[in-house]
Amino acid sequence: MAKLALINREAKRRKMVEKFKIKRAALDAVIHDNSRSEEERDNARLKLQNLPRNSSPVRLRNRCQLTGRPRGVFRKFGLGRGKLRDFVMRGEVPGVTKASW
């Protein structure tokens, strides 16, 4: 089980990313618009840099819903590899079977 502080930090980051999503997209559009003046684009870059670091979606990390494990997480199920294996072995994940040939 991951420390509760790490799980809470990740939740806080997700909340902040959602909060600044529209503002970040608007600034990004100005920066990549070649019809705008260079000065206007520079101002947009500065505003983007002044946003909180945790508002960037790149800083998000997928975690297991049950254990909080940051690595080996299957996006489709939202579970870490260990927990996913347990569920599959008990037959609780429909359509997934153990490979045998």
Biopython code that builds the backbone (N, CA, C, O; Angstrom):
import numpy as np
from Bio.PDB.StructureBuilder import StructureBuilder

atoms = [
    (1, "MET", "N", (0.835, -1.180, 0.000)),
    (1, "MET", "CA", (0.000, 0.000, 0.000)),
    (1, "MET", "C", (0.879, 1.242, 0.000)),
    (1, "MET", "O", (1.783, 1.372, 0.826)),
    (2, "ALA", "N", (0.615, 2.139, -0.915)),
    (2, "ALA", "CA", (1.371, 3.379, -0.982)),
    (2, "ALA", "C", (0.997, 4.267, 0.197)),
    (2, "ALA", "O", (-0.099, 4.155, 0.747)),
    (3, "LYS", "N", (1.897, 5.134, 0.575)),
    (3, "LYS", "CA", (1.607, 6.045, 1.672)),
    (3, "LYS", "C", (0.422, 6.921, 1.310)),
    (3, "LYS", "O", (0.270, 7.337, 0.162)),
    (4, "LEU", "N", (-0.399, 7.192, 2.279)),
    (4, "LEU", "CA", (-1.609, 7.982, 2.059)),
    (4, "LEU", "C", (-1.270, 9.384, 1.561)),
    (4, "LEU", "O", (-2.025, 9.969, 0.784)),
    (5, "ALA", "N", (-0.139, 9.922, 2.007)),
    (5, "ALA", "CA", (0.267, 11.261, 1.579)),
    (5, "ALA", "C", (0.524, 11.305, 0.078)),
    (5, "ALA", "O", (0.210, 12.298, -0.578)),
    (6, "LEU", "N", (1.095, 10.230, -0.470)),
    (6, "LEU", "CA", (1.371, 10.185, -1.908)),
    (6, "LEU", "C", (0.078, 10.098, -2.707)),
    (6, "LEU", "O", (-0.057, 10.728, -3.756)),
    (7, "ILE", "N", (-0.864, 9.320, -2.210)),
    (7, "ILE", "CA", (-2.155, 9.187, -2.882)),
    (7, "ILE", "C", (-2.901, 10.513, -2.853)),
    (7, "ILE", "O", (-3.496, 10.925, -3.848)),
    (8, "ASN", "N", (-2.864, 11.178, -1.699)),
    (8, "ASN", "CA", (-3.527, 12.481, -1.566)),
    (8, "ASN", "C", (-2.871, 13.539, -2.443)),
    (8, "ASN", "O", (-3.556, 14.396, -3.003)),
    (9, "ARG", "N", (-1.556, 13.485, -2.564)),
    (9, "ARG", "CA", (-0.838, 14.435, -3.411)),
    (9, "ARG", "C", (-1.256, 14.281, -4.869)),
    (9, "ARG", "O", (-1.448, 15.262, -5.588)),
    (10, "GLU", "N", (-1.389, 13.026, -5.282)),
    (10, "GLU", "CA", (-1.808, 12.758, -6.658)),
    (10, "GLU", "C", (-3.228, 13.253, -6.903)),
    (10, "GLU", "O", (-3.519, 13.788, -7.973)),
    (11, "ALA", "N", (-4.107, 13.083, -5.931)),
    (11, "ALA", "CA", (-5.485, 13.565, -6.057)),
    (11, "ALA", "C", (-5.505, 15.086, -6.146)),
    (11, "ALA", "O", (-6.280, 15.659, -6.912)),
    (12, "LYS", "N", (-4.655, 15.734, -5.365)),
    (12, "LYS", "CA", (-4.553, 17.192, -5.391)),
    (12, "LYS", "C", (-4.068, 17.678, -6.760)),
    (12, "LYS", "O", (-4.551, 18.683, -7.282)),
    (13, "ARG", "N", (-3.106, 16.948, -7.331)),
    (13, "ARG", "CA", (-2.605, 17.303, -8.663)),
    (13, "ARG", "C", (-3.701, 17.159, -9.715)),
    (13, "ARG", "O", (-3.843, 18.022, -10.581)),
    (14, "ARG", "N", (-4.472, 16.080, -9.647)),
    (14, "ARG", "CA", (-5.552, 15.879, -10.610)),
    (14, "ARG", "C", (-6.577, 17.009, -10.533)),
    (14, "ARG", "O", (-7.087, 17.471, -11.554)),
    (15, "LYS", "N", (-6.865, 17.438, -9.332)),
    (15, "LYS", "CA", (-7.807, 18.531, -9.128)),
    (15, "LYS", "C", (-7.264, 19.832, -9.732)),
    (15, "LYS", "O", (-8.001, 20.581, -10.373)),
    (16, "MET", "N", (-5.976, 20.090, -9.522)),
    (16, "MET", "CA", (-5.363, 21.315, -10.026)),
    (16, "MET", "C", (-5.264, 21.301, -11.550)),
    (16, "MET", "O", (-5.450, 22.336, -12.190)),
    (17, "VAL", "N", (-4.976, 20.143, -12.136)),
    (17, "VAL", "CA", (-4.920, 20.026, -13.598)),
    (17, "VAL", "C", (-6.286, 20.374, -14.181)),
    (17, "VAL", "O", (-6.383, 21.095, -15.174)),
    (18, "GLU", "N", (-7.334, 19.857, -13.557)),
    (18, "GLU", "CA", (-8.703, 20.123, -14.041)),
    (18, "GLU", "C", (-9.049, 21.601, -13.900)),
    (18, "GLU", "O", (-9.725, 22.170, -14.756)),
    (19, "LYS", "N", (-8.586, 22.216, -12.823)),
    (19, "LYS", "CA", (-8.887, 23.629, -12.562)),
    (19, "LYS", "C", (-8.267, 24.549, -13.614)),
    (19, "LYS", "O", (-8.909, 25.503, -14.052)),
    (20, "PHE", "N", (-7.031, 24.272, -14.020)),
    (20, "PHE", "CA", (-6.309, 25.142, -14.938)),
    (20, "PHE", "C", (-6.354, 24.672, -16.390)),
    (20, "PHE", "O", (-5.677, 25.244, -17.244)),
    (21, "LYS", "N", (-7.137, 23.646, -16.674)),
    (21, "LYS", "CA", (-7.171, 23.048, -18.003)),
    (21, "LYS", "C", (-7.547, 24.056, -19.093)),
    (21, "LYS", "O", (-6.880, 24.119, -20.126)),
    (22, "ILE", "N", (-8.586, 24.829, -18.882)),
    (22, "ILE", "CA", (-9.083, 25.780, -19.888)),
    (22, "ILE", "C", (-8.088, 26.920, -20.085)),
    (22, "ILE", "O", (-7.788, 27.308, -21.214)),
    (23, "LYS", "N", (-7.581, 27.448, -18.977)),
    (23, "LYS", "CA", (-6.619, 28.557, -19.046)),
    (23, "LYS", "C", (-5.344, 28.125, -19.775)),
    (23, "LYS", "O", (-4.808, 28.858, -20.606)),
    (24, "ARG", "N", (-4.877, 26.935, -19.449)),
    (24, "ARG", "CA", (-3.665, 26.397, -20.071)),
    (24, "ARG", "C", (-3.870, 26.177, -21.567)),
    (24, "ARG", "O", (-2.969, 26.445, -22.362)),
    (25, "ALA", "N", (-5.043, 25.694, -21.953)),
    (25, "ALA", "CA", (-5.337, 25.457, -23.370)),
    (25, "ALA", "C", (-5.405, 26.776, -24.144)),
    (25, "ALA", "O", (-4.939, 26.854, -25.280)),
    (26, "ALA", "N", (-5.984, 27.808, -23.531)),
    (26, "ALA", "CA", (-6.074, 29.111, -24.188)),
    (26, "ALA", "C", (-4.689, 29.711, -24.410)),
    (26, "ALA", "O", (-4.401, 30.235, -25.486)),
    (27, "LEU", "N", (-3.840, 29.636, -23.400)),
    (27, "LEU", "CA", (-2.479, 30.157, -23.533)),
    (27, "LEU", "C", (-1.690, 29.363, -24.568)),
    (27, "LEU", "O", (-0.912, 29.929, -25.335)),
    (28, "ASP", "N", (-1.895, 28.070, -24.584)),
    (28, "ASP", "CA", (-1.215, 27.202, -25.546)),
    (28, "ASP", "C", (-1.631, 27.547, -26.979)),
    (28, "ASP", "O", (-0.813, 27.520, -27.899)),
    (29, "ALA", "N", (-2.906, 27.867, -27.151)),
    (29, "ALA", "CA", (-3.397, 28.238, -28.479)),
    (29, "ALA", "C", (-2.757, 29.540, -28.953)),
    (29, "ALA", "O", (-2.421, 29.674, -30.130)),
    (30, "VAL", "N", (-2.585, 30.500, -28.043)),
    (30, "VAL", "CA", (-1.949, 31.777, -28.397)),
    (30, "VAL", "C", (-0.485, 31.550, -28.769)),
    (30, "VAL", "O", (0.018, 32.135, -29.728)),
    (31, "ILE", "N", (0.191, 30.697, -28.003)),
    (31, "ILE", "CA", (1.618, 30.438, -28.246)),
    (31, "ILE", "C", (1.834, 29.805, -29.620)),
    (31, "ILE", "O", (2.801, 30.140, -30.304)),
    (32, "HIS", "N", (0.958, 28.904, -30.030)),
    (32, "HIS", "CA", (1.138, 28.191, -31.296)),
    (32, "HIS", "C", (0.480, 28.876, -32.488)),
    (32, "HIS", "O", (0.537, 28.359, -33.603)),
    (33, "ASP", "N", (-0.142, 30.032, -32.268)),
    (33, "ASP", "CA", (-0.793, 30.778, -33.347)),
    (33, "ASP", "C", (0.234, 31.702, -34.000)),
    (33, "ASP", "O", (0.624, 32.710, -33.411)),
    (34, "ASN", "N", (0.674, 31.364, -35.214)),
    (34, "ASN", "CA", (1.720, 32.140, -35.892)),
    (34, "ASN", "C", (1.230, 33.491, -36.391)),
    (34, "ASN", "O", (2.043, 34.352, -36.728)),
    (35, "SER", "N", (-0.069, 33.692, -36.445)),
    (35, "SER", "CA", (-0.589, 34.977, -36.911)),
    (35, "SER", "C", (-0.492, 36.057, -35.823)),
    (35, "SER", "O", (-0.607, 37.245, -36.124)),
    (36, "ARG", "N", (-0.284, 35.660, -34.582)),
    (36, "ARG", "CA", (-0.127, 36.622, -33.485)),
    (36, "ARG", "C", (1.267, 37.236, -33.517)),
    (36, "ARG", "O", (2.200, 36.673, -34.092)),
    (37, "SER", "N", (1.388, 38.407, -32.885)),
    (37, "SER", "CA", (2.699, 39.066, -32.838)),
    (37, "SER", "C", (3.625, 38.312, -31.882)),
    (37, "SER", "O", (3.171, 37.599, -30.987)),
    (38, "GLU", "N", (4.908, 38.481, -32.087)),
    (38, "GLU", "CA", (5.902, 37.789, -31.266)),
    (38, "GLU", "C", (5.802, 38.229, -29.802)),
    (38, "GLU", "O", (5.980, 37.423, -28.888)),
    (39, "GLU", "N", (5.517, 39.506, -29.595)),
    (39, "GLU", "CA", (5.390, 40.040, -28.234)),
    (39, "GLU", "C", (4.200, 39.398, -27.503)),
    (39, "GLU", "O", (4.293, 39.042, -26.328)),
    (40, "GLU", "N", (3.099, 39.261, -28.217)),
    (40, "GLU", "CA", (1.901, 38.658, -27.637)),
    (40, "GLU", "C", (2.154, 37.186, -27.271)),
    (40, "GLU", "O", (1.711, 36.714, -26.224)),
    (41, "ARG", "N", (2.860, 36.483, -28.133)),
    (41, "ARG", "CA", (3.193, 35.085, -27.878)),
    (41, "ARG", "C", (4.152, 34.945, -26.701)),
    (41, "ARG", "O", (4.031, 34.009, -25.910)),
    (42, "ASP", "N", (5.109, 35.874, -26.577)),
    (42, "ASP", "CA", (6.030, 35.863, -25.437)),
    (42, "ASP", "C", (5.294, 36.095, -24.122)),
    (42, "ASP", "O", (5.596, 35.461, -23.111)),
    (43, "ASN", "N", (4.323, 37.010, -24.146)),
    (43, "ASN", "CA", (3.530, 37.266, -22.939)),
    (43, "ASN", "C", (2.744, 36.018, -22.534)),
    (43, "ASN", "O", (2.618, 35.710, -21.349)),
    (44, "ALA", "N", (2.222, 35.311, -23.523)),
    (44, "ALA", "CA", (1.485, 34.078, -23.242)),
    (44, "ALA", "C", (2.416, 33.024, -22.647)),
    (44, "ALA", "O", (2.018, 32.284, -21.748)),
    (45, "ARG", "N", (3.655, 32.953, -23.143)),
    (45, "ARG", "CA", (4.636, 32.001, -22.596)),
    (45, "ARG", "C", (4.942, 32.315, -21.136)),
    (45, "ARG", "O", (5.034, 31.411, -20.306)),
    (46, "LEU", "N", (5.097, 33.605, -20.829)),
    (46, "LEU", "CA", (5.379, 34.008, -19.447)),
    (46, "LEU", "C", (4.207, 33.668, -18.528)),
    (46, "LEU", "O", (4.409, 33.200, -17.407)),
    (47, "LYS", "N", (2.987, 33.902, -19.002)),
    (47, "LYS", "CA", (1.814, 33.568, -18.200)),
    (47, "LYS", "C", (1.718, 32.063, -17.971)),
    (47, "LYS", "O", (1.346, 31.612, -16.888)),
    (48, "LEU", "N", (2.056, 31.300, -18.993)),
    (48, "LEU", "CA", (2.028, 29.845, -18.870)),
    (48, "LEU", "C", (3.077, 29.369, -17.859)),
    (48, "LEU", "O", (2.821, 28.446, -17.085)),
    (49, "GLN", "N", (4.242, 29.990, -17.866)),
    (49, "GLN", "CA", (5.304, 29.622, -16.934)),
    (49, "GLN", "C", (4.953, 30.000, -15.499)),
    (49, "GLN", "O", (5.445, 29.382, -14.555)),
    (50, "ASN", "N", (4.095, 31.022, -15.332)),
    (50, "ASN", "CA", (3.729, 31.459, -13.989)),
    (50, "ASN", "C", (2.606, 30.631, -13.368)),
    (50, "ASN", "O", (2.296, 30.784, -12.186)),
    (51, "LEU", "N", (1.997, 29.753, -14.168)),
    (51, "LEU", "CA", (0.981, 28.861, -13.613)),
    (51, "LEU", "C", (1.659, 27.861, -12.680)),
    (51, "LEU", "O", (2.852, 27.595, -12.830)),
    (52, "PRO", "N", (0.922, 27.305, -11.720)),
    (52, "PRO", "CA", (1.527, 26.318, -10.806)),
    (52, "PRO", "C", (2.040, 25.096, -11.558)),
    (52, "PRO", "O", (1.440, 24.667, -12.544)),
    (53, "ARG", "N", (3.136, 24.547, -11.094)),
    (53, "ARG", "CA", (3.730, 23.382, -11.754)),
    (53, "ARG", "C", (2.786, 22.191, -11.745)),
    (53, "ARG", "O", (2.713, 21.440, -12.718)),
    (54, "ASN", "N", (2.072, 22.023, -10.659)),
    (54, "ASN", "CA", (1.190, 20.860, -10.552)),
    (54, "ASN", "C", (-0.053, 20.975, -11.421)),
    (54, "ASN", "O", (-0.869, 20.055, -11.456)),
    (55, "SER", "N", (-0.207, 22.096, -12.124)),
    (55, "SER", "CA", (-1.352, 22.225, -13.035)),
    (55, "SER", "C", (-1.041, 21.628, -14.408)),
    (55, "SER", "O", (-1.900, 21.614, -15.290)),
    (56, "SER", "N", (0.179, 21.140, -14.585)),
    (56, "SER", "CA", (0.563, 20.520, -15.844)),
    (56, "SER", "C", (0.159, 19.047, -15.848)),
    (56, "SER", "O", (0.478, 18.318, -14.908)),
    (57, "PRO", "N", (-0.543, 18.597, -16.900)),
    (57, "PRO", "CA", (-0.962, 17.197, -16.933)),
    (57, "PRO", "C", (0.187, 16.203, -17.041)),
    (57, "PRO", "O", (-0.004, 15.013, -16.790)),
    (58, "VAL", "N", (1.359, 16.664, -17.405)),
    (58, "VAL", "CA", (2.527, 15.782, -17.521)),
    (58, "VAL", "C", (2.940, 15.251, -16.152)),
    (58, "VAL", "O", (3.544, 14.182, -16.061)),
    (59, "ARG", "N", (2.624, 15.978, -15.099)),
    (59, "ARG", "CA", (3.039, 15.581, -13.756)),
    (59, "ARG", "C", (2.130, 14.523, -13.122)),
    (59, "ARG", "O", (2.401, 14.044, -12.020)),
    (60, "LEU", "N", (1.056, 14.164, -13.822)),
    (60, "LEU", "CA", (0.150, 13.149, -13.289)),
    (60, "LEU", "C", (0.768, 11.762, -13.427)),
    (60, "LEU", "O", (1.545, 11.497, -14.344)),
    (61, "ARG", "N", (0.408, 10.895, -12.506)),
    (61, "ARG", "CA", (0.930, 9.527, -12.494)),
    (61, "ARG", "C", (-0.243, 8.580, -12.288)),
    (61, "ARG", "O", (-1.034, 8.758, -11.362)),
    (62, "ASN", "N", (-0.356, 7.574, -13.148)),
    (62, "ASN", "CA", (-1.411, 6.576, -12.962)),
    (62, "ASN", "C", (-1.069, 5.720, -11.752)),
    (62, "ASN", "O", (0.070, 5.281, -11.591)),
    (63, "ARG", "N", (-2.067, 5.486, -10.901)),
    (63, "ARG", "CA", (-1.873, 4.663, -9.713)),
    (63, "ARG", "C", (-2.965, 3.613, -9.619)),
    (63, "ARG", "O", (-4.076, 3.801, -10.116)),
    (64, "CYS", "N", (-2.634, 2.510, -8.977)),
    (64, "CYS", "CA", (-3.605, 1.446, -8.736)),
    (64, "CYS", "C", (-4.707, 1.993, -7.829)),
    (64, "CYS", "O", (-4.425, 2.677, -6.846)),
    (65, "GLN", "N", (-5.962, 1.688, -8.164)),
    (65, "GLN", "CA", (-7.088, 2.185, -7.388)),
    (65, "GLN", "C", (-7.142, 1.573, -5.985)),
    (65, "GLN", "O", (-7.642, 2.203, -5.053)),
    (66, "LEU", "N", (-6.637, 0.366, -5.835)),
    (66, "LEU", "CA", (-6.714, -0.311, -4.545)),
    (66, "LEU", "C", (-5.491, -0.081, -3.665)),
    (66, "LEU", "O", (-5.622, 0.184, -2.471)),
    (67, "THR", "N", (-4.305, -0.183, -4.254)),
    (67, "THR", "CA", (-3.087, -0.128, -3.448)),
    (67, "THR", "C", (-2.338, 1.192, -3.560)),
    (67, "THR", "O", (-1.555, 1.533, -2.673)),
    (68, "GLY", "N", (-2.567, 1.942, -4.640)),
    (68, "GLY", "CA", (-1.835, 3.184, -4.843)),
    (68, "GLY", "C", (-0.483, 2.984, -5.489)),
    (68, "GLY", "O", (0.305, 3.925, -5.584)),
    (69, "ARG", "N", (-0.201, 1.770, -5.935)),
    (69, "ARG", "CA", (1.089, 1.473, -6.570)),
    (69, "ARG", "C", (1.225, 2.268, -7.869)),
    (69, "ARG", "O", (0.312, 2.257, -8.694)),
    (70, "PRO", "N", (2.375, 2.971, -8.065)),
    (70, "PRO", "CA", (2.524, 3.824, -9.227)),
    (70, "PRO", "C", (3.010, 3.122, -10.494)),
    (70, "PRO", "O", (2.866, 3.667, -11.588)),
    (71, "ARG", "N", (3.574, 1.940, -10.368)),
    (71, "ARG", "CA", (4.131, 1.268, -11.545)),
    (71, "ARG", "C", (3.360, -0.009, -11.843)),
    (71, "ARG", "O", (2.767, -0.615, -10.950)),
    (72, "GLY", "N", (3.378, -0.404, -13.097)),
    (72, "GLY", "CA", (2.705, -1.633, -13.484)),
    (72, "GLY", "C", (1.198, -1.518, -13.398)),
    (72, "GLY", "O", (0.524, -2.469, -13.001)),
    (73, "VAL", "N", (0.656, -0.357, -13.770)),
    (73, "VAL", "CA", (-0.787, -0.138, -13.697)),
    (73, "VAL", "C", (-1.390, -0.300, -15.088)),
    (73, "VAL", "O", (-0.922, 0.314, -16.047)),
    (74, "PHE", "N", (-2.427, -1.123, -15.196)),
    (74, "PHE", "CA", (-3.138, -1.310, -16.452)),
    (74, "PHE", "C", (-4.238, -0.263, -16.548)),
    (74, "PHE", "O", (-5.142, -0.223, -15.713)),
    (75, "ARG", "N", (-4.158, 0.586, -17.570)),
    (75, "ARG", "CA", (-5.122, 1.673, -17.717)),
    (75, "ARG", "C", (-6.548, 1.170, -17.860)),
    (75, "ARG", "O", (-7.481, 1.749, -17.302)),
    (76, "LYS", "N", (-6.708, 0.101, -18.604)),
    (76, "LYS", "CA", (-8.041, -0.424, -18.892)),
    (76, "LYS", "C", (-8.791, -0.793, -17.609)),
    (76, "LYS", "O", (-10.007, -0.617, -17.526)),
    (77, "PHE", "N", (-8.073, -1.300, -16.620)),
    (77, "PHE", "CA", (-8.696, -1.758, -15.384)),
    (77, "PHE", "C", (-8.458, -0.811, -14.209)),
    (77, "PHE", "O", (-9.207, -0.839, -13.233)),
    (78, "GLY", "N", (-7.423, 0.028, -14.293)),
    (78, "GLY", "CA", (-7.100, 0.934, -13.193)),
    (78, "GLY", "C", (-6.491, 0.208, -12.006)),
    (78, "GLY", "O", (-6.527, 0.705, -10.880)),
    (79, "LEU", "N", (-5.933, -0.964, -12.259)),
    (79, "LEU", "CA", (-5.352, -1.773, -11.194)),
    (79, "LEU", "C", (-3.885, -2.075, -11.488)),
    (79, "LEU", "O", (-3.461, -2.129, -12.642)),
    (80, "GLY", "N", (-3.126, -2.268, -10.418)),
    (80, "GLY", "CA", (-1.745, -2.686, -10.556)),
    (80, "GLY", "C", (-1.691, -4.132, -10.996)),
    (80, "GLY", "O", (-2.676, -4.860, -10.874)),
    (81, "ARG", "N", (-0.544, -4.554, -11.509)),
    (81, "ARG", "CA", (-0.414, -5.899, -12.075)),
    (81, "ARG", "C", (-0.680, -6.989, -11.041)),
    (81, "ARG", "O", (-1.257, -8.027, -11.366)),
    (82, "GLY", "N", (-0.271, -6.763, -9.819)),
    (82, "GLY", "CA", (-0.476, -7.772, -8.778)),
    (82, "GLY", "C", (-1.941, -7.972, -8.445)),
    (82, "GLY", "O", (-2.422, -9.103, -8.375)),
    (83, "LYS", "N", (-2.649, -6.873, -8.242)),
    (83, "LYS", "CA", (-4.074, -6.956, -7.912)),
    (83, "LYS", "C", (-4.880, -7.461, -9.101)),
    (83, "LYS", "O", (-5.840, -8.213, -8.934)),
    (84, "LEU", "N", (-4.487, -7.047, -10.297)),
    (84, "LEU", "CA", (-5.183, -7.522, -11.491)),
    (84, "LEU", "C", (-5.038, -9.043, -11.605)),
    (84, "LEU", "O", (-5.993, -9.743, -11.941)),
    (85, "ARG", "N", (-3.846, -9.537, -11.324)),
    (85, "ARG", "CA", (-3.596, -10.981, -11.373)),
    (85, "ARG", "C", (-4.473, -11.714, -10.365)),
    (85, "ARG", "O", (-5.045, -12.759, -10.675)),
    (86, "ASP", "N", (-4.578, -11.161, -9.154)),
    (86, "ASP", "CA", (-5.425, -11.781, -8.134)),
    (86, "ASP", "C", (-6.878, -11.873, -8.590)),
    (86, "ASP", "O", (-7.518, -12.914, -8.445)),
    (87, "PHE", "N", (-7.391, -10.773, -9.145)),
    (87, "PHE", "CA", (-8.777, -10.747, -9.599)),
    (87, "PHE", "C", (-9.010, -11.726, -10.752)),
    (87, "PHE", "O", (-10.034, -12.407, -10.805)),
    (88, "VAL", "N", (-8.045, -11.785, -11.670)),
    (88, "VAL", "CA", (-8.171, -12.684, -12.818)),
    (88, "VAL", "C", (-8.154, -14.139, -12.343)),
    (88, "VAL", "O", (-8.948, -14.950, -12.820)),
    (89, "MET", "N", (-7.269, -14.476, -11.418)),
    (89, "MET", "CA", (-7.177, -15.856, -10.934)),
    (89, "MET", "C", (-8.448, -16.292, -10.215)),
    (89, "MET", "O", (-8.804, -17.470, -10.236)),
    (90, "ARG", "N", (-9.138, -15.337, -9.576)),
    (90, "ARG", "CA", (-10.404, -15.653, -8.897)),
    (90, "ARG", "C", (-11.586, -15.627, -9.864)),
    (90, "ARG", "O", (-12.705, -15.982, -9.494)),
    (91, "GLY", "N", (-11.329, -15.198, -11.121)),
    (91, "GLY", "CA", (-12.387, -15.167, -12.126)),
    (91, "GLY", "C", (-13.314, -13.971, -12.004)),
    (91, "GLY", "O", (-14.456, -14.029, -12.460)),
    (92, "GLU", "N", (-12.844, -12.886, -11.395)),
    (92, "GLU", "CA", (-13.682, -11.711, -11.176)),
    (92, "GLU", "C", (-13.597, -10.683, -12.301)),
    (92, "GLU", "O", (-14.319, -9.685, -12.291)),
    (93, "VAL", "N", (-12.713, -10.927, -13.274)),
    (93, "VAL", "CA", (-12.600, -10.027, -14.427)),
    (93, "VAL", "C", (-13.164, -10.765, -15.632)),
    (93, "VAL", "O", (-12.567, -11.735, -16.099)),
    (94, "PRO", "N", (-14.317, -10.311, -16.146)),
    (94, "PRO", "CA", (-14.933, -11.039, -17.256)),
    (94, "PRO", "C", (-14.113, -10.920, -18.543)),
    (94, "PRO", "O", (-13.587, -9.854, -18.861)),
    (95, "GLY", "N", (-14.015, -12.018, -19.266)),
    (95, "GLY", "CA", (-13.350, -12.026, -20.555)),
    (95, "GLY", "C", (-11.851, -12.183, -20.506)),
    (95, "GLY", "O", (-11.206, -12.172, -21.555)),
    (96, "VAL", "N", (-11.269, -12.330, -19.331)),
    (96, "VAL", "CA", (-9.821, -12.492, -19.213)),
    (96, "VAL", "C", (-9.539, -13.891, -18.670)),
    (96, "VAL", "O", (-10.075, -14.295, -17.638)),
    (97, "THR", "N", (-8.687, -14.621, -19.390)),
    (97, "THR", "CA", (-8.326, -15.970, -18.938)),
    (97, "THR", "C", (-6.819, -16.115, -18.935)),
    (97, "THR", "O", (-6.097, -15.361, -19.587)),
    (98, "LYS", "N", (-6.371, -17.089, -18.194)),
    (98, "LYS", "CA", (-4.937, -17.383, -18.130)),
    (98, "LYS", "C", (-4.525, -18.003, -19.460)),
    (98, "LYS", "O", (-5.226, -18.863, -19.992)),
    (99, "ALA", "N", (-3.407, -17.573, -19.986)),
    (99, "ALA", "CA", (-2.936, -18.097, -21.274)),
    (99, "ALA", "C", (-2.447, -19.521, -21.095)),
    (99, "ALA", "O", (-1.748, -19.841, -20.133)),
    (100, "SER", "N", (-2.827, -20.370, -22.037)),
    (100, "SER", "CA", (-2.306, -21.733, -22.059)),
    (100, "SER", "C", (-2.298, -22.208, -23.505)),
    (100, "SER", "O", (-3.253, -21.981, -24.248)),
    (101, "TRP", "N", (-1.208, -22.871, -23.898)),
    (101, "TRP", "CA", (-1.108, -23.365, -25.272)),
    (101, "TRP", "C", (-0.339, -24.645, -25.341)),
    (101, "TRP", "O", (-0.159, -25.200, -26.425)),
]
sb = StructureBuilder()
sb.init_structure("model")
sb.init_model(0)
sb.init_chain("A")
sb.init_seg("    ")
for serial, (resi, resn, name, xyz) in enumerate(atoms, 1):
    if name == "N":
        sb.init_residue(resn, " ", resi, " ")
    sb.init_atom(name, np.array(xyz, "f"), 0.0, 1.0, " ", f" {name:<3s}", serial, name[0])
structure = sb.get_structure()
